[in-house]
Amino acid sequence: MASSKLVVNNLSELATEDDLKELFFKEGPVDSVDFESSTCAVVKFRSSKHV
């Protein structure tokens, strides 16, 4: 299973870690969500899909 990292910009300032985990869970288990600012986050997850 490969590890993936995705930078997500233009988030609502109301977006939470749980919101992003729920959104990206369908791609694979989310390892972490690190907010770089109130509108930008890095989502790290494990994916079994080949991109």
MDAnalysis code that builds the backbone (N, CA, C; Angstrom):
import MDAnalysis as mda
import numpy as np

u = mda.Universe.empty(153, n_residues=51, atom_resindex=np.repeat(np.arange(51), 3), trajectory=True)
u.add_TopologyAttr("name", ["N", "CA", "C"] * 51)
u.add_TopologyAttr("resid", np.arange(1, 52))
u.add_TopologyAttr("resname", ["MET", "ALA", "SER", "SER", "LYS", "LEU", "VAL", "VAL", "ASN", "ASN", "LEU", "SER", "GLU", "LEU", "ALA", "THR", "GLU", "ASP", "ASP", "LEU", "LYS", "GLU", "LEU", "PHE", "PHE", "LYS", "GLU", "GLY", "PRO", "VAL", "ASP", "SER", "VAL", "ASP", "PHE", "GLU", "SER", "SER", "THR", "CYS", "ALA", "VAL", "VAL", "LYS", "PHE", "ARG", "SER", "SER", "LYS", "HIS", "VAL"])
u.atoms.positions = np.array([
    [0.852, -1.169, 0.000],
    [0.000, 0.000, 0.000],
    [0.898, 1.233, 0.000],
    [0.684, 2.131, -0.940],
    [1.505, 3.322, -1.078],
    [1.014, 4.443, -0.168],
    [1.950, 5.284, 0.225],
    [1.612, 6.456, 1.024],
    [1.491, 7.648, 0.085],
    [0.477, 8.462, 0.291],
    [0.246, 9.621, -0.565],
    [0.097, 10.869, 0.276],
    [0.470, 11.998, -0.320],
    [0.334, 13.290, 0.350],
    [-0.325, 14.240, -0.631],
    [-1.301, 14.969, -0.148],
    [-2.045, 15.883, -1.000],
    [-2.173, 17.222, -0.296],
    [-1.829, 18.301, -0.999],
    [-2.006, 19.653, -0.470],
    [-3.362, 20.155, -0.956],
    [-4.179, 20.598, -0.018],
    [-5.523, 21.075, -0.332],
    [-5.590, 22.560, -0.007],
    [-5.857, 23.378, -1.030],
    [-5.941, 24.828, -0.871],
    [-7.386, 25.294, -0.981],
    [-7.595, 26.548, -0.628],
    [-8.906, 27.203, -0.735],
    [-9.970, 26.526, 0.110],
    [-9.573, 26.009, 1.257],
    [-10.533, 25.421, 2.190],
    [-11.338, 26.505, 2.880],
    [-12.518, 26.151, 3.286],
    [-13.282, 27.039, 4.149],
    [-12.544, 27.159, 5.477],
    [-12.569, 28.317, 6.077],
    [-11.946, 28.485, 7.385],
    [-12.656, 27.655, 8.448],
    [-13.837, 27.142, 8.126],
    [-14.596, 26.309, 9.062],
    [-14.271, 24.819, 8.909],
    [-13.458, 24.463, 7.893],
    [-13.107, 23.058, 7.663],
    [-12.298, 22.524, 8.853],
    [-12.602, 21.292, 9.230],
    [-11.917, 20.672, 10.366],
    [-11.119, 19.451, 9.906],
    [-10.278, 18.953, 10.787],
    [-9.528, 17.735, 10.517],
    [-10.488, 16.586, 10.225],
    [-11.547, 16.478, 10.999],
    [-12.535, 15.415, 10.784],
    [-13.212, 15.532, 9.414],
    [-13.492, 16.764, 8.969],
    [-14.091, 16.961, 7.643],
    [-13.185, 16.393, 6.552],
    [-11.896, 16.685, 6.635],
    [-10.962, 16.224, 5.608],
    [-10.736, 14.724, 5.696],
    [-10.687, 14.188, 6.909],
    [-10.545, 12.734, 7.063],
    [-11.728, 12.023, 6.434],
    [-12.921, 12.532, 6.652],
    [-14.126, 11.919, 6.080],
    [-14.108, 12.006, 4.553],
    [-13.673, 13.133, 4.028],
    [-13.643, 13.341, 2.582],
    [-12.650, 12.409, 1.894],
    [-11.455, 12.230, 2.484],
    [-10.408, 11.463, 1.823],
    [-10.357, 10.002, 2.243],
    [-11.166, 9.589, 3.201],
    [-11.143, 8.206, 3.662],
    [-11.424, 7.216, 2.538],
    [-12.254, 7.610, 1.570],
    [-12.584, 6.693, 0.473],
    [-11.359, 6.371, -0.389],
    [-10.302, 7.188, -0.305],
    [-9.058, 6.923, -1.028],
    [-8.126, 6.015, -0.244],
    [-8.343, 5.920, 1.055],
    [-7.510, 5.093, 1.923],
    [-7.493, 5.689, 3.317],
    [-7.018, 4.927, 4.298],
    [-6.979, 5.429, 5.673],
    [-6.119, 6.696, 5.781],
    [-6.660, 7.726, 6.401],
    [-5.939, 8.988, 6.564],
    [-5.010, 8.878, 7.767],
    [-3.711, 9.129, 7.522],
    [-2.722, 9.078, 8.594],
    [-2.688, 10.378, 9.387],
    [-2.766, 11.508, 8.676],
    [-2.719, 12.791, 9.374],
    [-3.252, 13.905, 8.492],
    [-3.665, 14.980, 9.153],
    [-4.070, 16.212, 8.488],
    [-3.326, 17.339, 9.199],
    [-2.501, 18.050, 8.446],
    [-1.720, 19.148, 9.019],
    [-2.143, 20.451, 8.346],
    [-2.716, 21.351, 9.127],
    [-3.125, 22.642, 8.576],
    [-1.910, 23.554, 8.478],
    [-1.637, 24.017, 7.253],
    [-0.539, 24.958, 7.002],
    [-1.005, 26.385, 7.300],
    [-2.285, 26.622, 7.114],
    [-2.924, 27.905, 7.420],
    [-4.406, 27.606, 7.639],
    [-5.200, 28.638, 7.821],
    [-6.628, 28.397, 8.061],
    [-7.348, 27.901, 6.813],
    [-6.721, 28.036, 5.623],
    [-7.373, 27.616, 4.384],
    [-6.551, 26.626, 3.562],
    [-5.495, 26.065, 4.151],
    [-4.629, 25.125, 3.443],
    [-4.219, 23.990, 4.377],
    [-4.294, 22.751, 3.871],
    [-3.927, 21.596, 4.691],
    [-3.186, 20.565, 3.848],
    [-2.356, 19.765, 4.520],
    [-1.686, 18.630, 3.892],
    [-2.330, 17.374, 4.463],
    [-2.886, 16.550, 3.579],
    [-3.543, 15.308, 3.981],
    [-2.630, 14.149, 3.581],
    [-2.269, 13.323, 4.551],
    [-1.438, 12.152, 4.281],
    [-2.298, 10.910, 4.503],
    [-2.303, 10.028, 3.487],
    [-3.128, 8.833, 3.592],
    [-2.457, 7.671, 2.882],
    [-2.903, 6.463, 3.191],
    [-2.422, 5.251, 2.541],
    [-3.420, 4.854, 1.472],
    [-2.903, 4.631, 0.294],
    [-3.790, 4.311, -0.821],
    [-3.387, 2.991, -1.461],
    [-4.378, 2.175, -1.783],
    [-4.103, 0.937, -2.489],
    [-4.278, 1.129, -3.990],
    [-4.721, 2.325, -4.375],
    [-4.925, 2.616, -5.795],
    [-3.618, 3.074, -6.429],
    [-3.380, 2.643, -7.645],
    [-2.187, 3.073, -8.379],
    [-2.549, 4.323, -9.169],
    [-1.804, 5.375, -8.921],
    [-2.082, 6.652, -9.620],
    [-1.044, 6.883, -10.673],
])
